[in-house]
Amino acid sequence: MTDLKNQTAIITGAGKGIGRSIAEALAAEGVHLGLIARTASDLESLRSELSDKYKVNVFVHAADVSVRADIEAAVQNLQEQLGAIDILINNAGIGSFGKMIDMDPEEWERIIRINLMGAYYTTRAALPFMIEQNSGNILNVASTAGERGFATGSAYCASKAGLIAMSEAVMQEVRKSNIRVVTLNPSTVNTELATSNNLPIGDDDRMMQPEDVADLAVATLKLPARMFVKTAALWTTNPQ
């Protein structure tokens, strides 16, 4: 297994939910972090917590991944502070649900901009550094909703399906540069996105938690550099 200690990682959507859990899991492995989210206070709180607890370097940059100039500046700034980008976690995402004919087109577009275009902007900003160093890991947090659509989820499903397809294409482009591209497709996870949309999350002991996704993310990153998990779907075993 690969030792992740002293590697570097940039994580989007790091302030809450899955992103926060992945940040902590990587910090526990000794990974130095560059954290991106829209809310500066969430980032500062997490920076203090992780640097104190795990004695790793943690840098933060508040940015909206859907704004190309903002995310490019964030990646550039964090790369300069970290000195390298060994791992990129594209986790930032939103979700709201409704029938296509009822959903405001601006809301539909906003979901695509954040969930898909945000990952594109971030990946495009980070890739030159990885290609130059001839190594790297990109982990995209998509969703089982991108594998199979459902009523009221046209925007969310389209954004995640696009992310899955983009991940596949980029993987084929960069694998010869020793860059691994992994796509994680969790079903419903007990996060703010789920609770704010009244999705059924059930009992904590039975429902998938953010730290479960983080555990798998770390496990895939620790695999020998000669191989990788291209796509993994995560399901709750016995949902309520």
Biotite code that builds the C-alpha atoms (Angstrom):
import biotite.structure as struc

atoms = struc.array([
    struc.Atom([0.000, 0.000, 0.000], chain_id="A", res_id=1, res_name="MET", atom_name="CA", element="C"),
    struc.Atom([1.129, 3.553, -0.739], chain_id="A", res_id=2, res_name="THR", atom_name="CA", element="C"),
    struc.Atom([2.124, 5.733, 2.208], chain_id="A", res_id=3, res_name="ASP", atom_name="CA", element="C"),
    struc.Atom([0.321, 9.070, 1.843], chain_id="A", res_id=4, res_name="LEU", atom_name="CA", element="C"),
    struc.Atom([2.347, 10.882, 4.500], chain_id="A", res_id=5, res_name="LYS", atom_name="CA", element="C"),
    struc.Atom([3.663, 14.262, 3.340], chain_id="A", res_id=6, res_name="ASN", atom_name="CA", element="C"),
    struc.Atom([1.696, 14.133, 0.102], chain_id="A", res_id=7, res_name="GLN", atom_name="CA", element="C"),
    struc.Atom([-0.462, 17.156, -0.739], chain_id="A", res_id=8, res_name="THR", atom_name="CA", element="C"),
    struc.Atom([-4.156, 17.386, -1.565], chain_id="A", res_id=9, res_name="ALA", atom_name="CA", element="C"),
    struc.Atom([-6.573, 20.048, -2.750], chain_id="A", res_id=10, res_name="ILE", atom_name="CA", element="C"),
    struc.Atom([-10.202, 19.431, -1.809], chain_id="A", res_id=11, res_name="ILE", atom_name="CA", element="C"),
    struc.Atom([-13.226, 21.392, -3.049], chain_id="A", res_id=12, res_name="THR", atom_name="CA", element="C"),
    struc.Atom([-16.388, 21.608, -1.002], chain_id="A", res_id=13, res_name="GLY", atom_name="CA", element="C"),
    struc.Atom([-14.190, 20.976, 2.018], chain_id="A", res_id=14, res_name="ALA", atom_name="CA", element="C"),
    struc.Atom([-16.203, 22.903, 4.579], chain_id="A", res_id=15, res_name="GLY", atom_name="CA", element="C"),
    struc.Atom([-18.945, 20.362, 5.173], chain_id="A", res_id=16, res_name="LYS", atom_name="CA", element="C"),
    struc.Atom([-20.147, 16.832, 4.587], chain_id="A", res_id=17, res_name="GLY", atom_name="CA", element="C"),
    struc.Atom([-18.109, 14.452, 2.461], chain_id="A", res_id=18, res_name="ILE", atom_name="CA", element="C"),
    struc.Atom([-15.411, 17.029, 1.706], chain_id="A", res_id=19, res_name="GLY", atom_name="CA", element="C"),
    struc.Atom([-14.810, 17.735, 5.368], chain_id="A", res_id=20, res_name="ARG", atom_name="CA", element="C"),
    struc.Atom([-14.658, 14.024, 6.189], chain_id="A", res_id=21, res_name="SER", atom_name="CA", element="C"),
    struc.Atom([-12.163, 13.370, 3.381], chain_id="A", res_id=22, res_name="ILE", atom_name="CA", element="C"),
    struc.Atom([-10.055, 16.290, 4.611], chain_id="A", res_id=23, res_name="ALA", atom_name="CA", element="C"),
    struc.Atom([-9.882, 14.817, 8.101], chain_id="A", res_id=24, res_name="GLU", atom_name="CA", element="C"),
    struc.Atom([-9.192, 11.300, 6.834], chain_id="A", res_id=25, res_name="ALA", atom_name="CA", element="C"),
    struc.Atom([-6.303, 12.542, 4.694], chain_id="A", res_id=26, res_name="LEU", atom_name="CA", element="C"),
    struc.Atom([-4.926, 14.690, 7.503], chain_id="A", res_id=27, res_name="ALA", atom_name="CA", element="C"),
    struc.Atom([-4.900, 11.587, 9.699], chain_id="A", res_id=28, res_name="ALA", atom_name="CA", element="C"),
    struc.Atom([-2.662, 9.981, 7.038], chain_id="A", res_id=29, res_name="GLU", atom_name="CA", element="C"),
    struc.Atom([-0.247, 12.919, 7.248], chain_id="A", res_id=30, res_name="GLY", atom_name="CA", element="C"),
    struc.Atom([-1.356, 14.628, 4.029], chain_id="A", res_id=31, res_name="VAL", atom_name="CA", element="C"),
    struc.Atom([-0.891, 18.412, 3.789], chain_id="A", res_id=32, res_name="HIS", atom_name="CA", element="C"),
    struc.Atom([-4.081, 20.109, 2.653], chain_id="A", res_id=33, res_name="LEU", atom_name="CA", element="C"),
    struc.Atom([-5.359, 22.942, 0.495], chain_id="A", res_id=34, res_name="GLY", atom_name="CA", element="C"),
    struc.Atom([-9.040, 23.432, 1.233], chain_id="A", res_id=35, res_name="LEU", atom_name="CA", element="C"),
    struc.Atom([-11.586, 25.231, -0.949], chain_id="A", res_id=36, res_name="ILE", atom_name="CA", element="C"),
    struc.Atom([-15.178, 26.153, -0.107], chain_id="A", res_id=37, res_name="ALA", atom_name="CA", element="C"),
    struc.Atom([-17.446, 29.153, -0.476], chain_id="A", res_id=38, res_name="ARG", atom_name="CA", element="C"),
    struc.Atom([-17.717, 29.903, 3.252], chain_id="A", res_id=39, res_name="THR", atom_name="CA", element="C"),
    struc.Atom([-14.477, 31.254, 4.710], chain_id="A", res_id=40, res_name="ALA", atom_name="CA", element="C"),
    struc.Atom([-15.543, 30.672, 8.317], chain_id="A", res_id=41, res_name="SER", atom_name="CA", element="C"),
    struc.Atom([-16.047, 26.945, 7.682], chain_id="A", res_id=42, res_name="ASP", atom_name="CA", element="C"),
    struc.Atom([-12.568, 26.731, 6.184], chain_id="A", res_id=43, res_name="LEU", atom_name="CA", element="C"),
    struc.Atom([-10.871, 28.598, 9.009], chain_id="A", res_id=44, res_name="GLU", atom_name="CA", element="C"),
    struc.Atom([-12.539, 26.415, 11.621], chain_id="A", res_id=45, res_name="SER", atom_name="CA", element="C"),
    struc.Atom([-11.443, 23.251, 9.825], chain_id="A", res_id=46, res_name="LEU", atom_name="CA", element="C"),
    struc.Atom([-7.931, 24.582, 9.221], chain_id="A", res_id=47, res_name="ARG", atom_name="CA", element="C"),
    struc.Atom([-7.415, 25.217, 12.918], chain_id="A", res_id=48, res_name="SER", atom_name="CA", element="C"),
    struc.Atom([-8.887, 21.870, 13.926], chain_id="A", res_id=49, res_name="GLU", atom_name="CA", element="C"),
    struc.Atom([-6.882, 19.721, 11.513], chain_id="A", res_id=50, res_name="LEU", atom_name="CA", element="C"),
    struc.Atom([-3.545, 21.500, 11.854], chain_id="A", res_id=51, res_name="SER", atom_name="CA", element="C"),
    struc.Atom([-3.723, 21.300, 15.642], chain_id="A", res_id=52, res_name="ASP", atom_name="CA", element="C"),
    struc.Atom([-4.890, 17.681, 15.790], chain_id="A", res_id=53, res_name="LYS", atom_name="CA", element="C"),
    struc.Atom([-2.759, 16.113, 13.055], chain_id="A", res_id=54, res_name="TYR", atom_name="CA", element="C"),
    struc.Atom([0.201, 18.525, 12.821], chain_id="A", res_id=55, res_name="LYS", atom_name="CA", element="C"),
    struc.Atom([-0.110, 18.896, 9.039], chain_id="A", res_id=56, res_name="VAL", atom_name="CA", element="C"),
    struc.Atom([0.033, 22.059, 6.965], chain_id="A", res_id=57, res_name="ASN", atom_name="CA", element="C"),
    struc.Atom([-3.427, 23.301, 6.081], chain_id="A", res_id=58, res_name="VAL", atom_name="CA", element="C"),
    struc.Atom([-4.025, 26.193, 3.694], chain_id="A", res_id=59, res_name="PHE", atom_name="CA", element="C"),
    struc.Atom([-7.437, 27.558, 2.754], chain_id="A", res_id=60, res_name="VAL", atom_name="CA", element="C"),
    struc.Atom([-8.910, 29.648, -0.036], chain_id="A", res_id=61, res_name="HIS", atom_name="CA", element="C"),
    struc.Atom([-12.562, 30.674, -0.192], chain_id="A", res_id=62, res_name="ALA", atom_name="CA", element="C"),
    struc.Atom([-13.848, 30.398, -3.761], chain_id="A", res_id=63, res_name="ALA", atom_name="CA", element="C"),
    struc.Atom([-16.905, 29.510, -5.829], chain_id="A", res_id=64, res_name="ASP", atom_name="CA", element="C"),
    struc.Atom([-15.949, 26.584, -8.078], chain_id="A", res_id=65, res_name="VAL", atom_name="CA", element="C"),
    struc.Atom([-18.484, 27.706, -10.687], chain_id="A", res_id=66, res_name="SER", atom_name="CA", element="C"),
    struc.Atom([-16.542, 30.940, -11.292], chain_id="A", res_id=67, res_name="VAL", atom_name="CA", element="C"),
    struc.Atom([-13.575, 30.044, -13.474], chain_id="A", res_id=68, res_name="ARG", atom_name="CA", element="C"),
    struc.Atom([-11.337, 32.961, -12.477], chain_id="A", res_id=69, res_name="ALA", atom_name="CA", element="C"),
    struc.Atom([-11.984, 32.331, -8.770], chain_id="A", res_id=70, res_name="ASP", atom_name="CA", element="C"),
    struc.Atom([-11.162, 28.639, -8.841], chain_id="A", res_id=71, res_name="ILE", atom_name="CA", element="C"),
    struc.Atom([-8.108, 29.104, -11.049], chain_id="A", res_id=72, res_name="GLU", atom_name="CA", element="C"),
    struc.Atom([-6.760, 31.662, -8.569], chain_id="A", res_id=73, res_name="ALA", atom_name="CA", element="C"),
    struc.Atom([-7.513, 29.316, -5.671], chain_id="A", res_id=74, res_name="ALA", atom_name="CA", element="C"),
    struc.Atom([-5.694, 26.362, -7.237], chain_id="A", res_id=75, res_name="VAL", atom_name="CA", element="C"),
    struc.Atom([-2.703, 28.524, -8.166], chain_id="A", res_id=76, res_name="GLN", atom_name="CA", element="C"),
    struc.Atom([-2.479, 29.986, -4.659], chain_id="A", res_id=77, res_name="ASN", atom_name="CA", element="C"),
    struc.Atom([-2.783, 26.633, -2.904], chain_id="A", res_id=78, res_name="LEU", atom_name="CA", element="C"),
    struc.Atom([-0.279, 24.969, -5.232], chain_id="A", res_id=79, res_name="GLN", atom_name="CA", element="C"),
    struc.Atom([2.261, 27.672, -4.450], chain_id="A", res_id=80, res_name="GLU", atom_name="CA", element="C"),
    struc.Atom([1.765, 27.166, -0.713], chain_id="A", res_id=81, res_name="GLN", atom_name="CA", element="C"),
    struc.Atom([1.724, 23.370, -0.845], chain_id="A", res_id=82, res_name="LEU", atom_name="CA", element="C"),
    struc.Atom([4.550, 23.098, -3.360], chain_id="A", res_id=83, res_name="GLY", atom_name="CA", element="C"),
    struc.Atom([2.828, 20.313, -5.316], chain_id="A", res_id=84, res_name="ALA", atom_name="CA", element="C"),
    struc.Atom([-0.565, 18.804, -6.059], chain_id="A", res_id=85, res_name="ILE", atom_name="CA", element="C"),
    struc.Atom([-0.455, 15.057, -5.489], chain_id="A", res_id=86, res_name="ASP", atom_name="CA", element="C"),
    struc.Atom([-4.194, 14.626, -4.958], chain_id="A", res_id=87, res_name="ILE", atom_name="CA", element="C"),
    struc.Atom([-7.218, 16.572, -6.212], chain_id="A", res_id=88, res_name="LEU", atom_name="CA", element="C"),
    struc.Atom([-10.631, 15.827, -4.726], chain_id="A", res_id=89, res_name="ILE", atom_name="CA", element="C"),
    struc.Atom([-13.503, 17.317, -6.749], chain_id="A", res_id=90, res_name="ASN", atom_name="CA", element="C"),
    struc.Atom([-16.253, 17.153, -4.164], chain_id="A", res_id=91, res_name="ASN", atom_name="CA", element="C"),
    struc.Atom([-18.069, 20.513, -4.321], chain_id="A", res_id=92, res_name="ALA", atom_name="CA", element="C"),
    struc.Atom([-21.689, 20.012, -5.262], chain_id="A", res_id=93, res_name="GLY", atom_name="CA", element="C"),
    struc.Atom([-25.249, 21.093, -4.676], chain_id="A", res_id=94, res_name="ILE", atom_name="CA", element="C"),
    struc.Atom([-28.638, 19.547, -5.282], chain_id="A", res_id=95, res_name="GLY", atom_name="CA", element="C"),
    struc.Atom([-32.228, 20.656, -5.484], chain_id="A", res_id=96, res_name="SER", atom_name="CA", element="C"),
    struc.Atom([-35.069, 18.672, -6.940], chain_id="A", res_id=97, res_name="PHE", atom_name="CA", element="C"),
    struc.Atom([-38.297, 19.228, -8.819], chain_id="A", res_id=98, res_name="GLY", atom_name="CA", element="C"),
    struc.Atom([-40.028, 18.353, -12.044], chain_id="A", res_id=99, res_name="LYS", atom_name="CA", element="C"),
    struc.Atom([-38.244, 19.761, -15.072], chain_id="A", res_id=100, res_name="MET", atom_name="CA", element="C"),
    struc.Atom([-41.182, 21.922, -16.058], chain_id="A", res_id=101, res_name="ILE", atom_name="CA", element="C"),
    struc.Atom([-41.446, 23.352, -12.541], chain_id="A", res_id=102, res_name="ASP", atom_name="CA", element="C"),
    struc.Atom([-37.772, 24.045, -11.832], chain_id="A", res_id=103, res_name="MET", atom_name="CA", element="C"),
    struc.Atom([-36.505, 27.531, -12.606], chain_id="A", res_id=104, res_name="ASP", atom_name="CA", element="C"),
    struc.Atom([-34.081, 27.286, -15.560], chain_id="A", res_id=105, res_name="PRO", atom_name="CA", element="C"),
    struc.Atom([-31.577, 29.416, -13.635], chain_id="A", res_id=106, res_name="GLU", atom_name="CA", element="C"),
    struc.Atom([-31.566, 26.877, -10.788], chain_id="A", res_id=107, res_name="GLU", atom_name="CA", element="C"),
    struc.Atom([-31.166, 24.033, -13.293], chain_id="A", res_id=108, res_name="TRP", atom_name="CA", element="C"),
    struc.Atom([-28.161, 25.797, -14.810], chain_id="A", res_id=109, res_name="GLU", atom_name="CA", element="C"),
    struc.Atom([-26.685, 26.602, -11.377], chain_id="A", res_id=110, res_name="ARG", atom_name="CA", element="C"),
    struc.Atom([-26.556, 22.900, -10.507], chain_id="A", res_id=111, res_name="ILE", atom_name="CA", element="C"),
    struc.Atom([-24.752, 22.130, -13.772], chain_id="A", res_id=112, res_name="ILE", atom_name="CA", element="C"),
    struc.Atom([-22.317, 25.025, -13.246], chain_id="A", res_id=113, res_name="ARG", atom_name="CA", element="C"),
    struc.Atom([-21.309, 23.919, -9.757], chain_id="A", res_id=114, res_name="ILE", atom_name="CA", element="C"),
    struc.Atom([-21.432, 20.131, -10.041], chain_id="A", res_id=115, res_name="ASN", atom_name="CA", element="C"),
    struc.Atom([-19.989, 19.734, -13.541], chain_id="A", res_id=116, res_name="LEU", atom_name="CA", element="C"),
    struc.Atom([-18.371, 22.964, -14.688], chain_id="A", res_id=117, res_name="MET", atom_name="CA", element="C"),
    struc.Atom([-16.825, 23.439, -11.238], chain_id="A", res_id=118, res_name="GLY", atom_name="CA", element="C"),
    struc.Atom([-15.086, 20.064, -11.469], chain_id="A", res_id=119, res_name="ALA", atom_name="CA", element="C"),
    struc.Atom([-13.983, 20.895, -15.012], chain_id="A", res_id=120, res_name="TYR", atom_name="CA", element="C"),
    struc.Atom([-12.523, 24.282, -14.023], chain_id="A", res_id=121, res_name="TYR", atom_name="CA", element="C"),
    struc.Atom([-10.727, 22.821, -11.016], chain_id="A", res_id=122, res_name="THR", atom_name="CA", element="C"),
    struc.Atom([-9.329, 19.839, -12.879], chain_id="A", res_id=123, res_name="THR", atom_name="CA", element="C"),
    struc.Atom([-8.173, 21.985, -15.785], chain_id="A", res_id=124, res_name="ARG", atom_name="CA", element="C"),
    struc.Atom([-6.375, 24.299, -13.344], chain_id="A", res_id=125, res_name="ALA", atom_name="CA", element="C"),
    struc.Atom([-4.643, 21.466, -11.468], chain_id="A", res_id=126, res_name="ALA", atom_name="CA", element="C"),
    struc.Atom([-3.722, 19.150, -14.335], chain_id="A", res_id=127, res_name="LEU", atom_name="CA", element="C"),
    struc.Atom([-0.715, 21.093, -15.676], chain_id="A", res_id=128, res_name="PRO", atom_name="CA", element="C"),
    struc.Atom([1.031, 20.702, -12.310], chain_id="A", res_id=129, res_name="PHE", atom_name="CA", element="C"),
    struc.Atom([0.322, 16.966, -12.222], chain_id="A", res_id=130, res_name="MET", atom_name="CA", element="C"),
    struc.Atom([1.421, 16.452, -15.819], chain_id="A", res_id=131, res_name="ILE", atom_name="CA", element="C"),
    struc.Atom([4.657, 18.328, -15.154], chain_id="A", res_id=132, res_name="GLU", atom_name="CA", element="C"),
    struc.Atom([5.463, 16.185, -12.121], chain_id="A", res_id=133, res_name="GLN", atom_name="CA", element="C"),
    struc.Atom([4.349, 13.047, -14.049], chain_id="A", res_id=134, res_name="ASN", atom_name="CA", element="C"),
    struc.Atom([2.124, 11.800, -11.242], chain_id="A", res_id=135, res_name="SER", atom_name="CA", element="C"),
    struc.Atom([-1.085, 12.519, -9.406], chain_id="A", res_id=136, res_name="GLY", atom_name="CA", element="C"),
    struc.Atom([-4.507, 11.383, -8.306], chain_id="A", res_id=137, res_name="ASN", atom_name="CA", element="C"),
    struc.Atom([-7.848, 12.937, -9.203], chain_id="A", res_id=138, res_name="ILE", atom_name="CA", element="C"),
    struc.Atom([-10.872, 11.716, -7.275], chain_id="A", res_id=139, res_name="LEU", atom_name="CA", element="C"),
    struc.Atom([-14.278, 12.919, -8.421], chain_id="A", res_id=140, res_name="ASN", atom_name="CA", element="C"),
    struc.Atom([-17.280, 12.541, -6.117], chain_id="A", res_id=141, res_name="VAL", atom_name="CA", element="C"),
    struc.Atom([-20.224, 11.921, -8.433], chain_id="A", res_id=142, res_name="ALA", atom_name="CA", element="C"),
    struc.Atom([-23.354, 9.930, -7.527], chain_id="A", res_id=143, res_name="SER", atom_name="CA", element="C"),
    struc.Atom([-25.387, 6.865, -8.370], chain_id="A", res_id=144, res_name="THR", atom_name="CA", element="C"),
    struc.Atom([-27.850, 9.484, -9.675], chain_id="A", res_id=145, res_name="ALA", atom_name="CA", element="C"),
    struc.Atom([-25.450, 9.901, -12.582], chain_id="A", res_id=146, res_name="GLY", atom_name="CA", element="C"),
    struc.Atom([-25.777, 6.202, -13.387], chain_id="A", res_id=147, res_name="GLU", atom_name="CA", element="C"),
    struc.Atom([-29.565, 6.132, -13.346], chain_id="A", res_id=148, res_name="ARG", atom_name="CA", element="C"),
    struc.Atom([-31.945, 9.075, -13.487], chain_id="A", res_id=149, res_name="GLY", atom_name="CA", element="C"),
    struc.Atom([-34.982, 9.564, -11.284], chain_id="A", res_id=150, res_name="PHE", atom_name="CA", element="C"),
    struc.Atom([-38.069, 11.769, -11.395], chain_id="A", res_id=151, res_name="ALA", atom_name="CA", element="C"),
    struc.Atom([-37.453, 15.335, -10.090], chain_id="A", res_id=152, res_name="THR", atom_name="CA", element="C"),
    struc.Atom([-33.675, 14.878, -10.496], chain_id="A", res_id=153, res_name="GLY", atom_name="CA", element="C"),
    struc.Atom([-33.096, 16.002, -14.089], chain_id="A", res_id=154, res_name="SER", atom_name="CA", element="C"),
    struc.Atom([-30.538, 18.698, -13.230], chain_id="A", res_id=155, res_name="ALA", atom_name="CA", element="C"),
    struc.Atom([-28.731, 16.753, -10.516], chain_id="A", res_id=156, res_name="TYR", atom_name="CA", element="C"),
    struc.Atom([-28.662, 13.523, -12.528], chain_id="A", res_id=157, res_name="CYS", atom_name="CA", element="C"),
    struc.Atom([-27.439, 15.334, -15.648], chain_id="A", res_id=158, res_name="ALA", atom_name="CA", element="C"),
    struc.Atom([-24.653, 17.042, -13.695], chain_id="A", res_id=159, res_name="SER", atom_name="CA", element="C"),
    struc.Atom([-23.437, 13.790, -12.149], chain_id="A", res_id=160, res_name="LYS", atom_name="CA", element="C"),
    struc.Atom([-23.739, 11.822, -15.398], chain_id="A", res_id=161, res_name="ALA", atom_name="CA", element="C"),
    struc.Atom([-21.634, 14.502, -17.047], chain_id="A", res_id=162, res_name="GLY", atom_name="CA", element="C"),
    struc.Atom([-19.048, 14.260, -14.267], chain_id="A", res_id=163, res_name="LEU", atom_name="CA", element="C"),
    struc.Atom([-18.847, 10.479, -14.660], chain_id="A", res_id=164, res_name="ILE", atom_name="CA", element="C"),
    struc.Atom([-18.354, 10.806, -18.424], chain_id="A", res_id=165, res_name="ALA", atom_name="CA", element="C"),
    struc.Atom([-15.795, 13.594, -18.031], chain_id="A", res_id=166, res_name="MET", atom_name="CA", element="C"),
    struc.Atom([-13.866, 11.473, -15.522], chain_id="A", res_id=167, res_name="SER", atom_name="CA", element="C"),
    struc.Atom([-13.713, 8.574, -17.966], chain_id="A", res_id=168, res_name="GLU", atom_name="CA", element="C"),
    struc.Atom([-12.467, 10.785, -20.786], chain_id="A", res_id=169, res_name="ALA", atom_name="CA", element="C"),
    struc.Atom([-9.839, 12.548, -18.677], chain_id="A", res_id=170, res_name="VAL", atom_name="CA", element="C"),
    struc.Atom([-8.654, 9.218, -17.291], chain_id="A", res_id=171, res_name="MET", atom_name="CA", element="C"),
    struc.Atom([-7.944, 8.042, -20.831], chain_id="A", res_id=172, res_name="GLN", atom_name="CA", element="C"),
    struc.Atom([-6.056, 11.275, -21.566], chain_id="A", res_id=173, res_name="GLU", atom_name="CA", element="C"),
    struc.Atom([-3.755, 11.369, -18.546], chain_id="A", res_id=174, res_name="VAL", atom_name="CA", element="C"),
    struc.Atom([-3.067, 7.789, -17.460], chain_id="A", res_id=175, res_name="ARG", atom_name="CA", element="C"),
    struc.Atom([0.144, 7.766, -19.546], chain_id="A", res_id=176, res_name="LYS", atom_name="CA", element="C"),
    struc.Atom([1.328, 10.617, -17.303], chain_id="A", res_id=177, res_name="SER", atom_name="CA", element="C"),
    struc.Atom([0.935, 8.349, -14.258], chain_id="A", res_id=178, res_name="ASN", atom_name="CA", element="C"),
    struc.Atom([-2.208, 10.223, -13.204], chain_id="A", res_id=179, res_name="ILE", atom_name="CA", element="C"),
    struc.Atom([-5.040, 8.130, -11.807], chain_id="A", res_id=180, res_name="ARG", atom_name="CA", element="C"),
    struc.Atom([-8.650, 9.338, -12.143], chain_id="A", res_id=181, res_name="VAL", atom_name="CA", element="C"),
    struc.Atom([-11.134, 7.735, -9.763], chain_id="A", res_id=182, res_name="VAL", atom_name="CA", element="C"),
    struc.Atom([-14.899, 8.292, -9.678], chain_id="A", res_id=183, res_name="THR", atom_name="CA", element="C"),
    struc.Atom([-16.870, 7.567, -6.509], chain_id="A", res_id=184, res_name="LEU", atom_name="CA", element="C"),
    struc.Atom([-20.627, 7.245, -6.946], chain_id="A", res_id=185, res_name="ASN", atom_name="CA", element="C"),
    struc.Atom([-22.348, 7.196, -3.547], chain_id="A", res_id=186, res_name="PRO", atom_name="CA", element="C"),
    struc.Atom([-26.083, 6.849, -3.175], chain_id="A", res_id=187, res_name="SER", atom_name="CA", element="C"),
    struc.Atom([-27.765, 8.989, -0.499], chain_id="A", res_id=188, res_name="THR", atom_name="CA", element="C"),
    struc.Atom([-25.328, 10.043, 2.232], chain_id="A", res_id=189, res_name="VAL", atom_name="CA", element="C"),
    struc.Atom([-26.322, 11.599, 5.555], chain_id="A", res_id=190, res_name="ASN", atom_name="CA", element="C"),
    struc.Atom([-25.221, 15.146, 4.728], chain_id="A", res_id=191, res_name="THR", atom_name="CA", element="C"),
    struc.Atom([-26.732, 18.612, 4.706], chain_id="A", res_id=192, res_name="GLU", atom_name="CA", element="C"),
    struc.Atom([-27.616, 18.160, 1.018], chain_id="A", res_id=193, res_name="LEU", atom_name="CA", element="C"),
    struc.Atom([-29.808, 15.186, 1.926], chain_id="A", res_id=194, res_name="ALA", atom_name="CA", element="C"),
    struc.Atom([-31.445, 16.703, 4.989], chain_id="A", res_id=195, res_name="THR", atom_name="CA", element="C"),
    struc.Atom([-32.119, 20.069, 3.345], chain_id="A", res_id=196, res_name="SER", atom_name="CA", element="C"),
    struc.Atom([-33.949, 18.302, 0.516], chain_id="A", res_id=197, res_name="ASN", atom_name="CA", element="C"),
    struc.Atom([-35.881, 16.007, 2.865], chain_id="A", res_id=198, res_name="ASN", atom_name="CA", element="C"),
    struc.Atom([-34.306, 12.889, 1.399], chain_id="A", res_id=199, res_name="LEU", atom_name="CA", element="C"),
    struc.Atom([-34.838, 9.714, 3.442], chain_id="A", res_id=200, res_name="PRO", atom_name="CA", element="C"),
    struc.Atom([-31.710, 9.213, 5.526], chain_id="A", res_id=201, res_name="ILE", atom_name="CA", element="C"),
    struc.Atom([-33.105, 7.029, 8.313], chain_id="A", res_id=202, res_name="GLY", atom_name="CA", element="C"),
    struc.Atom([-31.156, 5.853, 11.333], chain_id="A", res_id=203, res_name="ASP", atom_name="CA", element="C"),
    struc.Atom([-27.499, 6.879, 11.617], chain_id="A", res_id=204, res_name="ASP", atom_name="CA", element="C"),
    struc.Atom([-26.504, 3.288, 12.344], chain_id="A", res_id=205, res_name="ASP", atom_name="CA", element="C"),
    struc.Atom([-27.990, 2.132, 9.034], chain_id="A", res_id=206, res_name="ARG", atom_name="CA", element="C"),
    struc.Atom([-27.438, 5.105, 6.724], chain_id="A", res_id=207, res_name="MET", atom_name="CA", element="C"),
    struc.Atom([-24.239, 5.810, 4.799], chain_id="A", res_id=208, res_name="MET", atom_name="CA", element="C"),
    struc.Atom([-22.176, 8.519, 6.517], chain_id="A", res_id=209, res_name="GLN", atom_name="CA", element="C"),
    struc.Atom([-19.652, 10.999, 5.058], chain_id="A", res_id=210, res_name="PRO", atom_name="CA", element="C"),
    struc.Atom([-16.819, 9.229, 6.863], chain_id="A", res_id=211, res_name="GLU", atom_name="CA", element="C"),
    struc.Atom([-17.733, 5.994, 5.044], chain_id="A", res_id=212, res_name="ASP", atom_name="CA", element="C"),
    struc.Atom([-17.106, 7.686, 1.713], chain_id="A", res_id=213, res_name="VAL", atom_name="CA", element="C"),
    struc.Atom([-13.894, 9.187, 3.109], chain_id="A", res_id=214, res_name="ALA", atom_name="CA", element="C"),
    struc.Atom([-12.655, 5.740, 4.169], chain_id="A", res_id=215, res_name="ASP", atom_name="CA", element="C"),
    struc.Atom([-13.062, 4.411, 0.636], chain_id="A", res_id=216, res_name="LEU", atom_name="CA", element="C"),
    struc.Atom([-11.446, 7.511, -0.852], chain_id="A", res_id=217, res_name="ALA", atom_name="CA", element="C"),
    struc.Atom([-8.350, 7.006, 1.286], chain_id="A", res_id=218, res_name="VAL", atom_name="CA", element="C"),
    struc.Atom([-8.265, 3.278, 0.547], chain_id="A", res_id=219, res_name="ALA", atom_name="CA", element="C"),
    struc.Atom([-8.272, 3.902, -3.215], chain_id="A", res_id=220, res_name="THR", atom_name="CA", element="C"),
    struc.Atom([-5.493, 6.479, -2.910], chain_id="A", res_id=221, res_name="LEU", atom_name="CA", element="C"),
    struc.Atom([-3.343, 4.046, -0.931], chain_id="A", res_id=222, res_name="LYS", atom_name="CA", element="C"),
    struc.Atom([-3.434, 1.387, -3.654], chain_id="A", res_id=223, res_name="LEU", atom_name="CA", element="C"),
    struc.Atom([-0.107, 0.738, -5.417], chain_id="A", res_id=224, res_name="PRO", atom_name="CA", element="C"),
    struc.Atom([0.628, 3.365, -8.055], chain_id="A", res_id=225, res_name="ALA", atom_name="CA", element="C"),
    struc.Atom([0.556, 0.732, -10.795], chain_id="A", res_id=226, res_name="ARG", atom_name="CA", element="C"),
    struc.Atom([-3.241, 0.315, -10.581], chain_id="A", res_id=227, res_name="MET", atom_name="CA", element="C"),
    struc.Atom([-6.406, 2.133, -9.531], chain_id="A", res_id=228, res_name="PHE", atom_name="CA", element="C"),
    struc.Atom([-10.139, 1.778, -9.033], chain_id="A", res_id=229, res_name="VAL", atom_name="CA", element="C"),
    struc.Atom([-11.729, 3.545, -11.995], chain_id="A", res_id=230, res_name="LYS", atom_name="CA", element="C"),
    struc.Atom([-15.306, 3.700, -10.671], chain_id="A", res_id=231, res_name="THR", atom_name="CA", element="C"),
    struc.Atom([-16.906, 2.602, -7.418], chain_id="A", res_id=232, res_name="ALA", atom_name="CA", element="C"),
    struc.Atom([-20.595, 2.754, -6.537], chain_id="A", res_id=233, res_name="ALA", atom_name="CA", element="C"),
    struc.Atom([-21.440, 2.977, -2.835], chain_id="A", res_id=234, res_name="LEU", atom_name="CA", element="C"),
    struc.Atom([-24.826, 1.854, -1.509], chain_id="A", res_id=235, res_name="TRP", atom_name="CA", element="C"),
    struc.Atom([-26.391, 1.664, 1.926], chain_id="A", res_id=236, res_name="THR", atom_name="CA", element="C"),
    struc.Atom([-26.753, -2.017, 2.741], chain_id="A", res_id=237, res_name="THR", atom_name="CA", element="C"),
    struc.Atom([-30.179, -1.974, 4.392], chain_id="A", res_id=238, res_name="ASN", atom_name="CA", element="C"),
    struc.Atom([-31.852, 1.450, 4.089], chain_id="A", res_id=239, res_name="PRO", atom_name="CA", element="C"),
    struc.Atom([-34.992, 2.257, 6.014], chain_id="A", res_id=240, res_name="GLN", atom_name="CA", element="C"),
])
